[in-house]
Amino acid sequence: MRDMLLIALFAFLGAAATGVLGVGALWLLRRRSLTTSVSVVAAVAVTAMLAGTLAVAQAMFLSRHDLSVVTTVVAMAAVVSLATALLLGRWVVARSRELARAARDFGDDGDFSAPQGAATAELADLSRELAATSAKLAESRDRERALESSRRELVAWISHDLRTPLAGLRAMSEALEDGVAADPDRYLRQIRTEVERLNDMVGDLFELSRIHAGALALTRSRMSLYDLIGDALAGADPLAREHGVRLVGELIEPVPVEVDGKEMSRVLGNLLVNAIRRTPADGTVAVAAERTTEGVVLSVTDGCGGIPEEDLPRVFDTGWRGTHARTPPAGAGLGLAIVRGIVEAHQGRAAVRNVSGGCRFEVTLPAAEA
């Protein structure tokens, strides 16, 4: 038993000395290729075995012949191990370089294509992560392009919409200044109307900029949708009477929600104004609210006759109006974009679909906890 312990001790000391030297070599070569590191590891393993064997041989006084045999066997094992390590290292390095080239192309054109052929589990995982990142960046670029296109359209449309009332205001003010206005009171009323339109447009732009900048601060409170919809219907009633449209609030469940009352009132107001303006006289705009498995669904149904299917995905885009006309009451095309922004800030979603005789806008909000 004592001899075995001595053999183990001498073998450990010889191998440990080699291991320490190997660690130092790896640290000095840490910036070299993987092939070099793998070769050093293989050399350390074989040399540690040789050092342990030599230490035991010297301690146990083995014959010179036996020592030569052991040394020869270990040397052959070292040659095979180093050759295998070199082949393995070169293969891994080659795969790493292929992956690096693919990643470099990914950085140039944004499209990652994983190298073909077998790879280690780590390199395969890295390829999958790069492919997933490539897909996310592609989606991000598409959204950025769509947003940039939307911004350009918005600037063009807003420029037109601002130019028209400003030109009218300038003409009316000059007529009043020159004393050639036949009915000054009518001119003043029209000026006030145009100023209110401009004020509303600037307010919408400010709200939309806060939404896009992520600076929309919500002050949530618990309230009933019944009360929220009742206030919105009362506020939209004068416009509905002016257009000869009936407002109907039915199937409204008194469901509690935790929302920012001011912002959600704006959502309902925008949906109702949009529905009233696009519903012909003697038409009906219906509002409903109910609890579903997905949350609380609030809907506004109009009688606009429907939206072309190809336009449905763009309804909530900034600047979309559903018409090529850039005159009132088309508006600046910001109302529905604001609706989506406010609803998404409440962790909800806004959607639209065609129904018989018109379309239905649906806002889904998380239900308040009981």
KOLFI-21804 format. One record per residue: residue number from 1; chain; x negated, y, z negated of N, C-alpha, C in turn. Coordinates in steps of 0.001 Angstrom, whole numbers, plus 500000, padded with zeros to 6 digits. Each point is the difference from the previous one (the first is absolute). Layout:
BEGIN
   i ch n_east n_north   n_up ca_east ca_north  ca_up c_east c_north   c_up
 NUM  A      X       Y      Z       X        Y      Z      X       Y      Z
...
This chain:
BEGIN
   i ch n_east n_north   n_up ca_east ca_north  ca_up c_east c_north   c_up
   1  A 499163  498802 500000  500837   501198 500000 499123  501255 500000
   2  A 498888  499894 499183  499104   501151 499927 499322  500243 501345
   3  A 499654  498930 500721  499371   500156 501312 500943  500678 500995
   4  A 501260  499611 499965  500982   500603 500916 500155  501492 499713
   5  A 500017  500374 498738  500112   501415 499651 498783  500776 500493
   6  A 498803  499401 499869  498799   500660 500496 500037  500158 501517
   7  A 500438  498949 500684  500106   500072 501460 500959  501118 500413
   8  A 501180  500048 499318  500973   501042 500321 499439  501379 499715
   9  A 499238  500128 498907  499439   501309 499646 498989  500453 501038
  10  A 499064  499112 500372  498986   500372 500985 500639  500308 501363
  11  A 500980  499196 500388  500678   500248 501271 500717  501363 499981
  12  A 500633  500298 498868  500714   501283 499888 499026  501160 500054
  13  A 498888  499910 499301  499036   501099 499980 499425  500242 501399
  14  A 499650  498911 500699  499470   500167 501354 501022  500604 500944
  15  A 501258  499500 499944  501051   500526 500878 500363  501434 499627
  16  A 500000  500301 498677  500356   501353 499561 498982  501015 500485
  17  A 498726  499643 499941  498966   500912 500488 500205  500307 501485
  18  A 500318  498962 500757  500269   500207 501422 501258  500853 500196
  19  A 501032  499754 499181  501229   500779 500117 499778  501468 499742
  20  A 499169  500318 498995  499693   501407 499706 499307  500653 501192
  21  A 499024  499282 500575  499336   500540 501188 500982  500179 501158
  22  A 500944  499043 500135  500992   500107 501068 500909  501201 499824
  23  A 500404  500248 498743  500837   501179 499742 499257  501272 500369
  24  A 498718  500059 499645  499210   501172 500379 499900  500152 501502
  25  A 499804  498865 500712  499916   500068 501460 501323  500476 500607
  26  A 501126  499480 499478  501306   500441 500509 500217  501489 499768
  27  A 499535  500501 498837  500180   501425 499712 499177  500856 500952
  28  A 498759  499546 500287  499149   500745 500922 500538  499959 501430
  29  A 500655  498883 500356  500520   499826 501371 501501  500260 500100
  30  A 500546  500709 499021  501460   500163 499943 500556  500802 501179
  31  A 499159  500779 500661  500471   500805 501134 499761  499309 501342
  32  A 499460  498800 499948  499753   499271 501248 501251  499240 500421
  33  A 499895  499239 501079  501166   499307 500548 500431  498835 499117
  34  A 501211  499514 500265  500527   498858 499257 499174  498750 500262
  35  A 499429  499880 501197  499154   498847 500319 498814  499913 499047
  36  A 499385  501139 499734  498867   500032 499074 500424  499589 498596
  37  A 501148  500511 499538  500464   499665 498651 500314  498514 499871
  38  A 500667  499431 501017  500330   498569 499955 498728  499162 500021
  39  A 499030  500434 500784  498731   499261 500060 499281  500057 498657
  40  A 500007  501138 499344  499364   500121 498688 500691  499089 498994
  41  A 501343  499958 500049  500735   499140 499066 499625  498532 500221
  42  A 499944  499591 501263  499630   498609 500292 498563  499716 499547
  43  A 499101  500948 500261  498606   499811 499593 499870  499935 498478
  44  A 500763  500813 499304  499958   499979 498532 500486  498662 499474
  45  A 501083  499474 500610  500534   498715 499534 498975  498877 500172
  46  A 499351  499957 501183  499022   498938 500253 498755  500201 499143
  47  A 499548  501245 499908  498788   500273 499208 500238  499739 498523
  48  A 501230  500313 499513  500311   499719 498604 499931  498498 499732
  49  A 500506  499217 500949  499925   498542 499835 498546  499531 500023
  50  A 499194  500571 500905  498596   499620 500084 499246  500403 498728
  51  A 500276  501225 499511  499304   500469 498797 500358  499138 498803
  52  A 501278  499661 499871  500412   499129 498903 499356  498645 500091
  53  A 499914  499468 501215  499386   498678 500199 498511  500029 499656
  54  A 499302  501051 500474  498569   500115 499714 499741  500166 498502
  55  A 500883  500794 499351  499816   500184 498548 500167  498680 499260
  56  A 500995  499225 500390  500221   498697 499364 498857  499058 500330
  57  A 499493  500030 501254  498907   499108 500409 498742  500292 499206
  58  A 499705  501301 499827  498802   500347 499215 500150  499584 498546
  59  A 501218  500150 499466  500218   499651 498591 499986  498501 499781
  60  A 500503  499258 501005  500120   498547 499831 498785  499265 500570
  61  A 499024  500738 500568  498780   499396 500525 500293  498924 501048
  62  A 500867  500382 500980  500254   499071 501095 498743  499853 500863
  63  A 499913  498897 500714  498849   499779 500873 500007  501010 501134
  64  A 498774  500228 500553  499898   500935 501113 500832  499535 501195
  65  A 500050  498689 500214  500786   499469 501121 501477  500317 499820
  66  A 500485  499739 498780  501422   500280 499750 500307  501482 500159
  67  A 499060  500842 499538  500212   501442 500133 500029  500423 501464
  68  A 499150  499389 500824  499982   500322 501443 501312  499592 500655
  69  A 500503  498837 499606  501270   499532 500570 501126  500968 499669
  70  A 500069  500375 498715  501065   500919 499586 499866  501337 500715
  71  A 498770  500503 500109  499778   501298 500662 500405  499940 501468
  72  A 499667  498880 500662  500365   499849 501417 501508  499984 500176
  73  A 500692  499265 499157  501469   499933 500083 500609  501377 499810
  74  A 499496  500728 498979  500543   501334 499738 499695  500946 501158
  75  A 498796  499869 500608  499634   500860 501129 500927  499763 501186
  76  A 500292  498715 500290  500924   499712 501092 501398  500569 499713
  77  A 500425  499869 498720  501296   500575 499617 499994  501508 500175
  78  A 498844  500631 499711  499893   501445 500162 500133  500402 501459
  79  A 499339  499246 500901  500073   500317 501426 501441  499904 500502
  80  A 500666  498896 499643  501397   499811 500439 500900  501086 499408
  81  A 499791  500308 498710  500845   500998 499338 499820  501376 500626
  82  A 498746  500371 500263  499743   501310 500601 500581  500087 501413
  83  A 499857  498922 500768  500564   500003 501356 501519  500145 499943
  84  A 500620  499242 499094  501463   500104 499854 500408  501404 499559
  85  A 499224  500568 499037  500321   501352 499521 499886  501026 501121
  86  A 498937  499849 500841  499837   500931 501120 501169  499903 500977
  87  A 500407  498775 500335  501129   499822 500919 501278  500584 499425
  88  A 500259  499700 498711  501206   500523 499362 499972  501525 499941
  89  A 498822  500546 499611  499894   501456 499917 500192  500664 501341
  90  A 499376  499435 501059  500150   500598 501333 501450  499942 500467
  91  A 500707  498906 499688  501404   499885 500410 500859  501038 499277
  92  A 499792  500109 498684  500787   500977 499237 499684  501415 500453
  93  A 498721  500297 500237  499622   501333 500451 500600  500302 501368
  94  A 499989  498987 500886  500595   500211 501324 501485  500331 499885
  95  A 500711  499258 499123  501421   500282 499795 500195  501384 499391
  96  A 499104  500370 499092  500103   501317 499380 499790  501101 501035
  97  A 499045  499800 500903  499757   501012 501031 501178  500109 500962
  98  A 500605  498864 500354  501186   500051 500851 501128  500774 499313
  99  A 500156  499747 498707  501030   500716 499255 499671  501490 499913
 100  A 498716  500325 499845  499591   501411 499951 500282  500697 501326
 101  A 499738  499304 501125  500303   500588 501313 501497  500224 500164
 102  A 500781  499007 499575  501456   500160 500085 500475  501166 499136
 103  A 499417  500129 498803  500378   501116 499126 499572  501330 500603
 104  A 498833  500028 500690  499538   501226 500636 500942  500403 501135
 105  A 500433  499022 500796  500991   500293 501043 501308  500466 499374
 106  A 500349  499400 498890  501203   500394 499256 499903  501475 499611
 107  A 498807  500433 499594  499832   501402 499647 500057  500911 501206
 108  A 499604  499495 501190  499980   500844 501194 501395  500206 500580
 109  A 500716  498894 500217  501296   500129 500657 501178  499627 499107
 110  A 499707  499578 498776  501079   499741 499054 500692  498671 500174
 111  A 499471  499119 500884  500644   498705 500224 499007  498905 499628
 112  A 500312  499233 498975  499083   498963 499528 500374  498659 500609
 113  A 499002  499310 500526  500187   498659 500547 498996  499090 499320
 114  A 500482  499042 499225  499126   499127 499223 499172  499118 500932
 115  A 498725  499765 499671  499157   499120 500824 500569  498583 500035
 116  A 499807  499348 501131  500475   498633 500150 498992  499028 499396
 117  A 500494  498853 499576  499115   498975 499472 500120  499863 498498
 118  A 499319  498953 499480  500068   499715 498572 499203  501037 499214
 119  A 500410  500219 498755  499314   500942 499124 500157  499529 498566
 120  A 499150  500522 499137  500139   499659 498593 501304  500578 499456
 121  A 500428  499488 498849  501265   500455 499424 499967  501491 499708
 122  A 498839  500508 499514  499905   501424 499682 500096  500867 501252
 123  A 499288  499586 501067  500065   500768 501236 501389  499921 500630
 124  A 500654  498851 499893  501356   499876 500521 500960  500920 499239
 125  A 499848  500057 498662  500825   500912 499206 499758  501454 500400
 126  A 498733  500350 500215  499671   501362 500424 500609  500318 501357
 127  A 499983  499030 500922  500616   500207 501314 501492  500261 499865
 128  A 500660  499215 499149  501446   500205 499811 500290  501369 499400
 129  A 499178  500430 499047  500208   501315 499391 499797  501116 501022
 130  A 498975  499848 500846  499772   501002 501033 501130  500032 501016
 131  A 500530  498818 500339  501132   499953 500932 501224  500683 499392
 132  A 500254  499748 498708  501137   500646 499336 499805  501507 499939
 133  A 498771  500433 499708  499712   501435 499968 500174  500627 501376
 134  A 499585  499266 501035  500168   500492 501369 501475  500211 500329
 135  A 500833  499040 499599  501435   500132 500267 500589  501199 499258
 136  A 499573  500193 498746  500514   501142 499232 499559  501323 500618
 137  A 498745  500055 500462  499524   501223 500624 500710  500271 501320
 138  A 500317  498930 500730  500745   500177 501251 501387  500589 499714
 139  A 500659  499472 498968  501299   500552 499624 499866  501453 499556
 140  A 498936  500284 499262  499783   501370 499534 499764  500944 501176
 141  A 499228  499554 500986  499765   500839 501183 501286  500235 500767
 142  A 500818  498968 500115  501284   500172 500692 500885  501002 499267
 143  A 500023  499885 498654  500803   500968 499235 499444  501414 500143
 144  A 498668  500091 500031  499383   501321 500137 500327  500615 501357
 145  A 499946  499170 501047  500337   500514 501331 501463  500442 500061
 146  A 500879  499165 499423  501422   500358 500000 500234  501283 499208
 147  A 499308  500134 498857  500158   501199 499189 499466  501227 500719
 148  A 498864  499840 500675  499438   501132 500734 500917  500409 501138
 149  A 500555  499009 500707  500955   500309 501067 501231  500697 499433
 150  A 500471  499503 498863  501157   500623 499361 499691  501431 499573
 151  A 498796  500226 499514  499631   501361 499585 499955  500945 501193
 152  A 499444  499504 501108  499954   500856 501192 501407  500362 500459
 153  A 500876  498997 500032  501379   500273 500395 500658  500982 499033
 154  A 499721  499801 498703  500602   500877 499001 499543  501440 500196
 155  A 498692  500195 500248  499498   501360 500212 500660  500629 501218
 156  A 500126  499202 501076  500629   500541 501207 501461  500357 499750
 157  A 500729  499104 499317  501418   500253 499759 500221  501159 499036
 158  A 499195  500040 498935  500133   501083 499031 499674  501339 500653
 159  A 498970  500015 500858  499657   501239 500698 501180  500498 500821
 160  A 500682  499078 500682  501168   500386 500789 501122  500480 499097
 161  A 500243  499248 498922  501107   500355 499116 499750  501316 499268
 162  A 498747  500322 499720  499702   501281 499366 500078  501150 500995
 163  A 499571  499728 501226  499990   501061 500994 501409  500493 500312
 164  A 500959  499079 500084  501364   500387 500382 500642  500939 498975
 165  A 500068  499642 498704  500619   500940 499056 499196  501278 499818
 166  A 498674  499898 500090  499199   501209 499854 500250  500976 501145
 167  A 500145  499459 501206  500322   500866 501138 501368  500653 499805
 168  A 500974  499228 499501  501323   500567 499735 499956  501067 498926
 169  A 499252  499730 498918  499869   500982 498920 499345  501288 500504
 170  A 498999  499838 500835  499320   501186 500539 500952  500815 500871
 171  A 500771  499307 500855  500926   500720 500879 501080  500707 499190
 172  A 500561  499315 498990  501059   500620 499206 499469  501161 499159
 173  A 498792  499844 499444  499436   501096 499201 499695  501210 500869
 174  A 499532  499783 501231  499752   501122 500907 501297  500690 500385
 175  A 501058  499171 500203  501297   500601 500339 500508  500851 498842
 176  A 499847  499522 498772  500429   500786 498840 499132  501250 499839
 177  A 498712  499855 500245  499090   501138 499856 500295  501080 501028
 178  A 500329  499574 501212  500280   500964 501064 501431  500526 499951
 179  A 500838  499423 499126  501379   500446 499877 500883  499605 501159
 180  A 499652  498944 500717  500788   499564 501160 500857  498779 499675
 181  A 499980  499541 498711  500794   498826 499625 501467  500390 499924
 182  A 500835  499305 500775  501429   500328 500010 500659  499678 498671
 183  A 499567  498942 499338  500580   499565 498719 498850  499704 499035
 184  A 499497  501014 499302  498844   499791 499117 500239  498945 498932
 185  A 501230  499932 499463  500276   499012 498954 499836  498577 500527
 186  A 500450  499788 501228  499853   498658 500582 498529  499672 500205
 187  A 499238  500998 500435  498564   499790 500173 499335  499645 498673
 188  A 500384  500697 498921  499413   499730 498697 500351  498600 499512
 189  A 501247  499590 500233  500391   498631 499610 499197  498970 500785
 190  A 499794  500268 501298  499233   499056 500822 498538  499957 499562
 191  A 499469  501164 499636  498615   500028 499505 499880  499176 498726
 192  A 500968  500136 499113  499963   499230 498763 500060  498496 500288
 193  A 500853  499616 500963  500113   498585 500361 498669  499456 500525
 194  A 499363  500788 500885  498731   499549 500568 498912  499928 498924
 195  A 499992  500958 499068  499014   499975 498919 500208  498767 499127
 196  A 501247  499635 499734  500269   498798 499209 499532  498748 500732
 197  A 500194  499970 501319  499504   498866 500782 498491  499886 499886
 198  A 499305  501133 500138  498544   499990 499890 499564  499589 498601
 199  A 500705  500481 499001  499663   499637 498625 500166  498502 499768
 200  A 501089  499420 500521  500213   498559 499870 498903  499213 500720
 201  A 499605  500495 501162  498969   499302 500761 498670  500027 499258
 202  A 499640  501146 499444  498756   500111 499238 500060  499109 498759
 203  A 501163  499956 499343  500160   499125 498843 499819  498536 500352
 204  A 500561  499595 501163  499832   498614 500441 498527  499692 500295
 205  A 499320  500943 500642  498581   499791 500299 499184  499878 498717
 206  A 500311  500819 499006  499283   499931 498735 500256  498662 499309
 207  A 501247  499551 500014  500334   498719 499368 499298  498852 500712
 208  A 499992  500059 501333  499365   498929 500765 498491  499989 499765
 209  A 499396  501167 499879  498559   500051 499740 499675  499413 498629
 210  A 500847  500238 499004  499781   499402 498673 500117  498481 500063
 211  A 500964  499518 500778  500186   498551 500127 498784  499367 500660
 212  A 499540  500582 501117  498856   499436 500721 498722  500094 499177
 213  A 499892  501020 499154  498804   500161 499179 500056  499167 498728
 214  A 501122  499303 499766  500149   499206 498786 500132  500850 498755
 215  A 500446  501266 500180  500097   500925 498869 501442  500189 499537
 216  A 500893  499098 500415  501395   500118 499589 500141  499441 498587
 217  A 500142  500892 499034  500123   499584 498597 501476  499777 499675
 218  A 500312  498817 499510  501382   499643 499681 500241  500118 498501
 219  A 501138  500559 499658  500458   500051 498605 501209  499090 499886
 220  A 499762  498767 499616  501068   499002 499994 500872  500128 498758
 221  A 501248  499697 500194  500944   499937 498888 501084  498988 500359
 222  A 500627  499452 498998  501036   499002 500225 501326  500699 500306
 223  A 500625  499635 501109  501279   500598 500379 500816  499005 500803
 224  A 501273  500309 500167  500901   499128 500744 500073  500449 501451
 225  A 499974  499032 500911  500148   500342 501417 501353  500635 500275
 226  A 500985  499661 499211  501335   500569 500190 499942  501526 499865
 227  A 499322  500478 498965  499880   501449 499803 499128  500631 501075
 228  A 498910  499328 500370  499095   500536 501000 500696  500153 501352
 229  A 500777  498988 500391  500705   500060 501282 501133  501015 499931
 230  A 500678  500101 498859  501078   500971 499859 499506  501421 500207
 231  A 498850  500330 499433  499438   501346 500180 499602  500231 501456
 232  A 499426  498986 500646  499580   500151 501396 501212  500193 500915
 233  A 501082  499262 499758  501215   500155 500810 500599  501387 499816
 234  A 499992  500486 498778  500547   501340 499756 499170  501062 500723
 235  A 498679  499815 500018  499154   500970 500678 500139  499966 501516
 236  A 500293  498821 500569  500114   499880 501462 501417  500246 500497
 237  A 500965  500145 499109  501399   500150 500417 500239  501234 500874
 238  A 499427  501180 499664  500238   501158 500886 499515  499773 501427
 239  A 498823  499397 500172  499499   499724 501350 500904  498999 500706
 240  A 500505  498996 499277  500895   499020 500614 501299  500665 500456
 241  A 500534  500896 499193  501226   500709 500404 499752  500857 501237
 242  A 498855  500648 500034  499668   500838 501154 499947  499192 501289
 243  A 499497  498745 499901  499894   499150 501190 501223  499106 500194
 244  A 500977  500091 499124  501186   499168 500135 499733  498532 499744
 245  A 499077  499696 499094  499614   498626 499687 500498  499640 498610
 246  A 500542  498793 499872  500472   499532 498693 498868  499321 499248
 247  A 499849  500350 498740  499030   499344 499125 500726  498996 499136
 248  A 499531  498773 500009  500646   498928 499245 498967  499365 499078
 249  A 500315  499959 498709  499150   499319 499037 500747  498813 499418
 250  A 499677  498834 500464  500706   498806 499540 498991  498900 499675
 251  A 500441  499056 499208  499134   498896 499584 498723  500519 499326
 252  A 500175  501034 499195  498852   500569 499291 499991  499449 498581
 253  A 499103  499088 499735  499887   499420 498665 499203  500937 499091
 254  A 500405  500154 498752  499260   500858 499063 498714  499316 499521
 255  A 499094  499796 500948  498771   499267 499704 498949  500969 499460
 256  A 499347  499680 498885  498957   500896 499485 498694  499844 500771
 257  A 499338  501112 500240  498689   500005 500657 499099  500987 499258
 258  A 498701  499769 500112  499024   500923 499417 499301  500714 501153
 259  A 500447  501228 500271  499506   500745 501154 499801  501464 499608
 260  A 499352  500725 500902  499915   501447 499869 501286  500563 500606
 261  A 500850  500552 499149  501310   500452 500464 499915  501040 501103
 262  A 499065  500938 499889  499872   501054 501013 499592  499418 501348
 263  A 499000  499122 499989  499523   499431 501264 501024  499067 500625
 264  A 500682  499192 499188  501012   499105 500557 501200  500778 500501
 265  A 500313  501137 499394  501066   500856 500528 499611  500512 501386
 266  A 498713  500268 500162  499531   500439 501314 500124  498868 501022
 267  A 499694  498785 499580  500156   498848 500894 501446  499875 500457
 268  A 500928  500012 499044  501411   499875 500355 500464  501172 500849
 269  A 499560  501203 499645  500394   501174 500781 499529  499907 501433
 270  A 498739  499586 500206  499490   499871 501371 500764  498950 500790
 271  A 500295  498861 499360  500746   498945 500702 501412  500466 500354
 272  A 500654  500696 499082  501366   500461 500259 500026  501078 501077
 273  A 499072  500957 499926  499954   501048 501026 499721  499395 501367
 274  A 499062  499071 500061  499684   499334 501260 501213  499258 500545
 275  A 500728  499295 499119  501181   499239 500437 501119  500922 500448
 276  A 500236  501086 499266  501099   500927 500343 499742  500665 501334
 277  A 498779  500433 500235  499685   500720 501242 500095  499109 501224
 278  A 499851  498700 499816  500019   499095 501151 501302  499220 500117
 279  A 500933  500284 499141  501323   499362 500080 500980  500956 500654
 280  A 500712  499575 501020  500947   500904 500668 501150  500394 499077
 281  A 500681  501092 500372  501150   500463 499221 501036  498888 499879
 282  A 500662  499962 498858  500954   498952 499658 499325  498670 499692
 283  A 498667  500008 499934  499272   498789 499633 499885  499877 498495
 284  A 499371  498911 499569  499892   499707 498569 498554  499668 499644
 285  A 499570  500548 498889  498701   499646 499417 500280  499336 498660
 286  A 499573  498739 499873  500300   499218 498802 498729  499764 499196
 287  A 500124  500150 498687  498884   499774 499083 500370  498847 499080
 288  A 499060  499076 499790  500240   498852 499113 498745  499706 499207
 289  A 500189  499338 498857  498865   499601 499155 500373  498721 499277
 290  A 499084  499050 499989  500253   498729 499345 498688  499373 499547
 291  A 500115  499100 499049  498830   499267 499513 499877  498697 500779
 292  A 498799  499691 500455  499735   498751 500708 498814  499305 499325
 293  A 499638  498846 500547  498859   499272 499457 498694  500758 500222
 294  A 499960  500890 500994  498790   500755 500300 499917  501296 499200
 295  A 501071  500402 499355  500013   501252 499255 501324  500713 500193
 296  A 499953  501310 499974  501183   500829 500203 499957  500553 501422
 297  A 501048  499745 500772  500055   500424 501397 501020  501117 500145
 298  A 499525  501143 500478  500855   501152 500274 500055  500177 501511
 299  A 501208  500110 500559  500126   500091 501457 500850  501184 500413
 300  A 499650  500571 501165  500768   501083 500621 500284  499569 501428
 301  A 501271  499860 500322  500415   499532 501333 500672  501139 500748
 302  A 499543  500262 501235  500563   501101 500788 500716  499466 501232
 303  A 500461  500905 500837  500695   499627 501240 499306  500559 501217
 304  A 498656  499929 500005  499213   500610 501081 500054  499201 501292
 305  A 500529  498779 499946  500043   499166 501191 498831  499042 500112
 306  A 499052  500085 499064  498877   499070 500003 498723  500622 500531
 307  A 498903  499384 499686  498673   500439 500435 499434  498935 500929
 308  A 499397  500380 501125  499391   498988 500877 499021  499119 499228
 309  A 500031  498713 500284  499175   499054 499259 498518  500354 500050
 310  A 499544  500533 501135  498578   500326 500100 499619  501196 499128
 311  A 501002  500790 499599  499714   501170 499161 500103  499699 498510
 312  A 500592  498883 499620  500202   499702 498579 498692  500011 499191
 313  A 498895  499436 500518  498771   500035 499187 499451  501401 499769
 314  A 500451  500995 500796  499444   501352 499893 500891  500953 499225
 315  A 501119  499527 499522  500975   500899 499392 499399  500788 498835
 316  A 499158  499359 499195  499451   500667 498818 498639  500638 500267
 317  A 499572  500029 501271  498733   500644 500326 500130  501512 499903
 318  A 498895  500637 499657  499994   501460 499912 500251  500609 501373
 319  A 500984  500866 500081  500307   500698 501250 501004  499299 500886
 320  A 500407  498773 499670  500954   499300 500855 501388  500612 499845
 321  A 500691  500233 501123  501330   500603 499950 501054  499178 500736
 322  A 499571  499070 500784  500979   499206 500730 500570  500713 501200
 323  A 499426  501120 500367  500465   500742 501161 498842  500797 500555
 324  A 500004  500241 501286  498951   500811 500599 500279  501480 499825
 325  A 501210  500338 499585  500329   501402 499780 499302  500503 498746
 326  A 499443  501183 500077  499298   500575 498859 500768  501212 499487
 327  A 501278  499880 499926  500838   501109 499556 500852  499532 498851
 328  A 500498  500923 499148  500873   499591 498917 501229  499291 500557
 329  A 500618  499047 499307  499652   499659 498627 498993  498861 499875
 330  A 499199  499810 501047  499049   498893 499926 499035  500148 498841
 331  A 499701  501225 499602  499102   500206 498874 498562  499758 500396
 332  A 499128  500015 498988  498570   499842 500273 499565  498542 500002
 333  A 500921  499085 499752  499642   498585 499997 499204  499585 498783
 334  A 500195  500704 498870  499239   499697 498788 500838  499319 498934
 335  A 501320  500129 500094  500873   499514 498922 499855  498526 499706
 336  A 500018  499161 501031  499917   498565 499766 498592  499573 499590
 337  A 498975  500716 500492  498635   499704 499545 499865  500304 498513
 338  A 500644  501078 499550  499992   500329 498574 500757  498942 499212
 339  A 501109  499516 500543  500766   498938 499341 499119  498777 499751
 340  A 499315  499559 501030  499150   498814 499847 498895  500245 498990
 341  A 499368  501189 500055  498916   500287 499079 500446  499995 498548
 342  A 501153  500607 499722  500500   500054 498619 500403  498608 499531
 343  A 500666  499242 500856  500449   498656 499618 498801  499102 499727
 344  A 498981  500050 500845  498813   499174 499781 499254  500430 498744
 345  A 500051  501295 499663  499390   500456 498748 500714  499400 498790
 346  A 501278  499611 500174  500753   499326 498940 499857  498478 500067
 347  A 499005  499507 500781  499800   498561 500217 501220  499352 500658
 348  A 500672  500752 500842  501132   499464 500747 499693  499975 501484
 349  A 501025  499803 500803  499807   500019 501455 501253  500546 500671
 350  A 499787  500613 501154  501092   500566 500789 500071  499255 501322
 351  A 501219  499731 500460  500193   499256 501250 501241  500528 500700
 352  A 500113  499661 501273  501173   500396 500784 500350  498858 500942
 353  A 501285  499824 500232  500461   498996 500965 501302  500472 500619
 354  A 500256  499509 501190  501230   500364 500697 501175  499169 499481
 355  A 501133  500678 499892  501247   499335 499645 501052  500417 501026
 356  A 501185  499480 499865  501057   500318 500946 500322  501492 499968
 357  A 499774  500682 501121  500333   501412 500121 498955  500959 499484
 358  A 498934  499522 499421  499000   500921 499463 498803  499264 499462
 359  A 499394  500542 498961  498843   499356 499389 500072  500181 498489
 360  A 499298  499141 499316  500011   500009 498535 498569  500150 499490
 361  A 499810  501038 499205  498716   500218 499332 500097  499403 498601
 362  A 499025  499171 499667  500014   499328 498701 498736  500336 499218
 363  A 500188  500340 498754  498907   500275 499079 500061  498957 498886
 364  A 498935  499231 499853  499924   498978 498964 499070  500464 498900
 365  A 500502  500047 498766  499220   500454 498854 499922  498896 498958
 366  A 498927  499975 499222  499950   499018 498905 501086  500289 498970
 367  A 500665  498957 499532  501042   500178 498987 499364  500322 498656
 368  A 500660  500855 499235  499495   500355 498666 500122  498812 499069
 369  A 499041  499854 499104  500055   498907 499043 501147  500206 499019
 370  A 500635  498885 499655  501143   500089 499104 499558  500417 498590
